[in-house]
Amino acid sequence: MIVFDEDAPNGAEASQSVVSNTEAGIASITLNRPHRLNAFTAEMRERYLAALAAADRDPAVRAIVVTGAGRAFSAGADLAALDGLDAATLRQREAEQEFAFDMAMRLRTPLVAAVNGPAAGIGMAHALFADVRLASDTATFTTAFARLGLTAEGGIAWLLARQVGTGSALDLLYSSRTVDSAEALRIGLVQRVVPAADLGDVARAYAADLVAGTSAWSLAQMREQVYSSWSQTWDDAYATSRELVFESLDRPEFADRLARRRAPG
């Protein structure tokens, strides 16, 4: 992780460390500590996980977009949050926290990360938790853990191996080298790269298309199918897909959308 030790500009900033709003079916969540490159504190992490959970529970929300304020997505963990941290303290914090760290992997709502700048350490892990990553041409990625004598935190080894392959995952973890947006696209770390000035609009347009053009039930089931298939045999995955097809044929979404496609004009 990359960490920072600058003083906060004022004591009230923690209450605004995560900003969330919902409009037209899209929950937009912004990591909002730009003076620290959106580095996470324990409180900020809880606020982010709570925002994800609230968006996922909201029946009006059909897609979630997360990004960072300022010039970074998230630079990892904040140095001040690590003072006095040891294994016992971390275990206690995790036992007391309301939401699981991997909340993003437990959603039923599509999660899109608009990676607007550096994503490092645990900040990179949060980007990888998203279903789809859209990156600005100024985005960079680094795991950074090995350089601090840490291991692959936040499930990032599991995520990387499945998203970019074993060799690339180990390269990124071993070397902690910085990957630019072009390489991230080439190895499959992100799905699209756009000019920095356009990233917000592109991410919202992507989410808006999901809201307007797809079935929320279908997306939730397909999300579950993809992630479950990583630990299933082919026979189990195929059997699940057949049963879901049978179920979908009897649901109102299918009849309604088929009728729309058949309607003249």
Beta strands, then each sheet from edge to edge (+ up, - down):
strand 1: 18-23
strand 2: 26-31
strand 3: 63-68
strand 4: 111-115
strand 5: 118-120
strand 6: 132-136
strand 7: 140-142
strand 8: 179-180
strand 9: 192-194
sheet 1: 1+ 2- 3- 4- 6- 9-
sheet 2: 5+ 7+ 8-
end
